[in-house]
């Protein structure tokens, strides 16, 4: 079963995410260095599998998360960086993701997109991520409220 459509609850986030997803540019070098300094080796490999657009987004979210939660551990910041890593398994580009958001889980790829939190948590666990990282990728745990606000 699909989650409720965020179109109705977070239109600003979705619009901003859409427009920043149109550029294929990689993250700035300083953002890549910042991110990779906060990830374990296996997590870096996962993060590098994400599209340029998703990596740019993950750095922006993780930096806001770290600013909002100065007591965040390395594992929690890693969870913020990897929060969308499960989307690598859906194989959808920007316009496919828009369609999946609008119509829900009507196809297998759309269902994987809507289940990216569980998939991402499994990927993170498979590379040896800290339980706090896995928990945050799965949208759970004490730091999740701060991530959701980021």
Rosetta blueprint (number, residue, H / E / L):
1 X L
2 X L
3 X L
4 X L
5 X L
6 X L
7 X L
8 X L
9 X L
10 X L
11 X H
12 X H
13 X H
14 X H
15 X H
16 X H
17 X H
18 X H
19 X H
20 X H
21 X H
22 X L
23 X L
24 X L
25 X L
26 X L
27 X L
28 X L
29 X H
30 X H
31 X H
32 X H
33 X H
34 X H
35 X H
36 X H
37 X L
38 X L
39 X L
40 X L
41 X H
42 X H
43 X H
44 X H
45 X H
46 X H
47 X H
48 X H
49 X H
50 X L
51 X L
52 X H
53 X H
54 X H
55 X H
56 X H
57 X H
58 X H
59 X H
60 X H
61 X H
62 X H
63 X H
64 X H
65 X H
66 X H
67 X H
68 X H
69 X L
70 X L
71 X L
72 X L
73 X L
74 X H
75 X H
76 X H
77 X H
78 X H
79 X H
80 X H
81 X H
82 X L
83 X L
84 X L
85 X H
86 X H
87 X H
88 X H
89 X H
90 X L
91 X L
92 X L
93 X L
94 X H
95 X H
96 X H
97 X H
98 X H
99 X H
100 X H
101 X H
102 X H
103 X H
104 X L
105 X L
106 X L
107 X L
108 X H
109 X H
110 X H
111 X H
112 X H
113 X H
114 X H
115 X L
116 X H
117 X H
118 X H
119 X H
120 X H
121 X H
122 X H
123 X H
124 X H
125 X H
126 X H
127 X L
128 X L
129 X L
130 X L
131 X H
132 X H
133 X H
134 X H
135 X H
136 X H
137 X H
138 X L
139 X L
140 X L
141 X L
142 X L
143 X L
144 X H
145 X H
146 X H
147 X H
148 X H
149 X H
150 X L
